[in-house]
Amino acid sequence: MLALDIGGTKLAVAIVTDDGQTHGLLIEPTRRDCGPGDVIARLFDMGRRAVAASGFGAVKAVGISCGGPLDAKNGVLLNPFHLPGWIDIPITQLAEAEFGVLSVLQNDASTAALAEYRYGAGKGLSTVVSLTISTGVGGGIVVDRKLYHGAAGNGGELGHITVRAGGRACSCGRRGCLEAYCSGTNIGVRGEEALILAREQGISTVLAKSKHVTAQDVSEAAAAGDAVALRVWNETTELLGQAVTDLVNVIEPDAVILGGGVTRSGAMLLDPVRRAVKTTGMGPARDAAEVMLAGLGDVVCVIGAAAIAHDALARR
């Protein structure tokens, strides 16, 4: 299967075999400011190069992974939050015209959930909740071994559950969403705000060494015991733990899998979230669910895109 992943900062393309292995993997900057026409043309060129590099010959289907909102059933990118100006792009129609085979579309966080369930940390389990904590916060759910889509195909927008009513503005237009606090982007923004306040109050912090504060800066400074960074990081893990606990109580999964760039902080993120679930979750659900880190790394959405293409072809 040819898998295409359209991210806000990078494009990733590969041929993925039935065992979940990638071949001919290519990763390049999205350069979204160039507009959808240019980005899609480069994406398809990457696809052609990946096919050639893999040595497998013609592909059977194309799977496309992208953030929403989108219309998965009709293969249309409606207005993805991470791709400003991309309105009603018939991406699967364009891909079918380009490659001459069936093309399918799915939300990137849902493809990540399917990939982790089938090939990664959730392999062998039945019900899995996946959170991708990166530029934004995406979510996907596998229930009784089936990917949950929702009535309109966008079910699983777990990054937009409310963790603080009336709180920080979110990219979705609402306030107080999990993404507004726990995405890599917003951890960095909150770190920058904390730095400005610290300067005003005459408080020293190692964040002052950063030209532009990032989530990594915050997590590393917090790990070193910096008080300003710790306040930001502790709020992050508290709200993430609250959200994960709510999901465990409602869905009662075998596992909650945390992936994305922010999870590179490892135990600093994982341990407090696990504690939150174990101390505030409801008994049976709390005891059944394991909170774990994702296993497939940066290629998870590529592998997941191929998985949805494989499933769509099998249904034909």
LINUR-V243536 format. One record per residue. N is the residue number from 1. RES is the residue in three letters. PHI is phi in radians with two decimals (* if undefined). Layout:
# LINUR-V243536
n = {N;N}
res = {RES;RES}
phi = {PHI;PHI}
This chain:
# LINUR-V243536
n = {1;2;3;4;5;6;7;8;9;10;11;12;13;14;15;16;17;18;19;20;21;22;23;24;25;26;27;28;29;30;31;32;33;34;35;36;37;38;39;40;41;42;43;44;45;46;47;48;49;50;51;52;53;54;55;56;57;58;59;60;61;62;63;64;65;66;67;68;69;70;71;72;73;74;75;76;77;78;79;80;81;82;83;84;85;86;87;88;89;90;91;92;93;94;95;96;97;98;99;100;101;102;103;104;105;106;107;108;109;110;111;112;113;114;115;116;117;118;119;120;121;122;123;124;125;126;127;128;129;130;131;132;133;134;135;136;137;138;139;140;141;142;143;144;145;146;147;148;149;150;151;152;153;154;155;156;157;158;159;160;161;162;163;164;165;166;167;168;169;170;171;172;173;174;175;176;177;178;179;180;181;182;183;184;185;186;187;188;189;190;191;192;193;194;195;196;197;198;199;200;201;202;203;204;205;206;207;208;209;210;211;212;213;214;215;216;217;218;219;220;221;222;223;224;225;226;227;228;229;230;231;232;233;234;235;236;237;238;239;240;241;242;243;244;245;246;247;248;249;250;251;252;253;254;255;256;257;258;259;260;261;262;263;264;265;266;267;268;269;270;271;272;273;274;275;276;277;278;279;280;281;282;283;284;285;286;287;288;289;290;291;292;293;294;295;296;297;298;299;300;301;302;303;304;305;306;307;308;309;310;311;312;313;314;315;316}
res = {MET;LEU;ALA;LEU;ASP;ILE;GLY;GLY;THR;LYS;LEU;ALA;VAL;ALA;ILE;VAL;THR;ASP;ASP;GLY;GLN;THR;HIS;GLY;LEU;LEU;ILE;GLU;PRO;THR;ARG;ARG;ASP;CYS;GLY;PRO;GLY;ASP;VAL;ILE;ALA;ARG;LEU;PHE;ASP;MET;GLY;ARG;ARG;ALA;VAL;ALA;ALA;SER;GLY;PHE;GLY;ALA;VAL;LYS;ALA;VAL;GLY;ILE;SER;CYS;GLY;GLY;PRO;LEU;ASP;ALA;LYS;ASN;GLY;VAL;LEU;LEU;ASN;PRO;PHE;HIS;LEU;PRO;GLY;TRP;ILE;ASP;ILE;PRO;ILE;THR;GLN;LEU;ALA;GLU;ALA;GLU;PHE;GLY;VAL;LEU;SER;VAL;LEU;GLN;ASN;ASP;ALA;SER;THR;ALA;ALA;LEU;ALA;GLU;TYR;ARG;TYR;GLY;ALA;GLY;LYS;GLY;LEU;SER;THR;VAL;VAL;SER;LEU;THR;ILE;SER;THR;GLY;VAL;GLY;GLY;GLY;ILE;VAL;VAL;ASP;ARG;LYS;LEU;TYR;HIS;GLY;ALA;ALA;GLY;ASN;GLY;GLY;GLU;LEU;GLY;HIS;ILE;THR;VAL;ARG;ALA;GLY;GLY;ARG;ALA;CYS;SER;CYS;GLY;ARG;ARG;GLY;CYS;LEU;GLU;ALA;TYR;CYS;SER;GLY;THR;ASN;ILE;GLY;VAL;ARG;GLY;GLU;GLU;ALA;LEU;ILE;LEU;ALA;ARG;GLU;GLN;GLY;ILE;SER;THR;VAL;LEU;ALA;LYS;SER;LYS;HIS;VAL;THR;ALA;GLN;ASP;VAL;SER;GLU;ALA;ALA;ALA;ALA;GLY;ASP;ALA;VAL;ALA;LEU;ARG;VAL;TRP;ASN;GLU;THR;THR;GLU;LEU;LEU;GLY;GLN;ALA;VAL;THR;ASP;LEU;VAL;ASN;VAL;ILE;GLU;PRO;ASP;ALA;VAL;ILE;LEU;GLY;GLY;GLY;VAL;THR;ARG;SER;GLY;ALA;MET;LEU;LEU;ASP;PRO;VAL;ARG;ARG;ALA;VAL;LYS;THR;THR;GLY;MET;GLY;PRO;ALA;ARG;ASP;ALA;ALA;GLU;VAL;MET;LEU;ALA;GLY;LEU;GLY;ASP;VAL;VAL;CYS;VAL;ILE;GLY;ALA;ALA;ALA;ILE;ALA;HIS;ASP;ALA;LEU;ALA;ARG;ARG}
phi = {*;-1.61;-2.02;-2.15;-2.05;-1.84;-1.80;-1.25;-1.98;-2.51;-1.85;-2.29;-2.43;-2.85;-1.58;-2.11;-1.47;-1.12;-1.60;1.45;-1.56;-1.66;-2.42;1.15;-1.07;-2.26;-2.31;-2.44;-1.07;-1.22;0.92;-1.11;-1.14;-1.32;1.64;-1.08;-1.04;-1.16;-1.11;-1.16;-1.08;-1.21;-1.05;-1.20;-1.11;-1.06;-1.04;-1.11;-1.19;-1.15;-1.04;-1.13;-1.21;-1.23;1.34;-1.56;1.49;-1.10;-1.60;-1.59;-2.84;-2.14;-1.91;-2.15;-1.99;-2.75;-1.21;-1.73;-1.24;-2.60;-1.93;-1.14;-1.04;-1.75;1.23;-2.08;-1.44;-1.30;-2.91;-0.97;-1.04;-1.53;-2.28;-1.00;1.57;-1.53;-2.04;0.92;-1.57;-1.40;-1.11;-1.24;-1.09;-1.14;-1.18;-1.16;-1.17;-1.33;-1.88;1.28;-2.39;-0.93;-2.27;-2.29;-2.16;-2.63;-0.99;-1.08;-1.22;-1.23;-1.14;-1.11;-1.07;-1.12;-1.13;-1.15;-1.15;-1.49;-2.20;-1.99;-1.11;-1.66;-1.03;1.58;-1.58;-1.87;-2.22;-2.36;-1.90;-2.10;-2.10;-1.82;-1.89;-2.43;-0.94;-2.08;-2.19;-1.95;-2.51;-2.63;-2.33;-1.93;-2.04;0.87;1.23;-2.19;-1.17;-1.44;-1.87;1.52;-1.09;-1.92;1.57;-2.00;-1.08;1.79;-1.32;-1.23;-1.21;-2.01;-1.42;-1.45;-1.93;-2.64;-0.99;1.23;-1.41;-1.10;-1.17;-1.96;-1.10;-1.40;1.78;-1.68;-2.20;1.44;-1.22;-0.94;-1.07;-1.14;-1.99;-1.92;-1.19;-0.99;-1.03;-1.39;-1.11;-1.10;-1.10;-1.17;-1.11;-1.12;-1.11;-1.14;-1.13;-1.07;-1.13;-1.09;-1.08;-1.10;-1.63;1.26;-1.72;-1.46;-2.73;-1.22;-1.09;-1.13;-1.35;-1.53;-1.17;-2.46;-1.17;-2.01;-1.06;-1.12;-1.03;-1.12;-1.15;-1.20;-1.18;-1.12;-1.09;-1.46;1.61;-1.16;-1.14;-1.16;-1.15;-1.07;-1.09;-1.18;-1.16;-1.14;-1.12;-1.05;-1.23;-1.11;-1.26;-1.14;-1.07;-1.10;-1.14;-1.12;-1.07;-1.04;-1.13;-1.10;-1.12;-1.37;-1.69;0.93;-1.42;-1.20;-2.67;-1.95;-1.86;-1.83;-2.34;1.74;-1.01;-1.13;-1.31;-1.13;-1.25;1.10;-1.06;-1.04;-1.62;-1.16;-1.07;-1.17;-1.19;-1.04;-1.08;-1.05;-1.11;-1.25;-1.70;-2.11;-1.26;-1.36;-0.64;-1.05;-1.14;-1.04;-1.30;-1.42;-1.55;-1.90;-1.70;-2.49;-1.49;-1.13;-1.98;-1.78;1.16;-1.27;-1.70;-1.04;-1.27;-1.14;-1.10;-1.16;-1.08;-1.14;-1.12;-1.23;-1.15;-1.05;-1.17;-1.13;-1.17;-1.17;-1.36;-1.22}
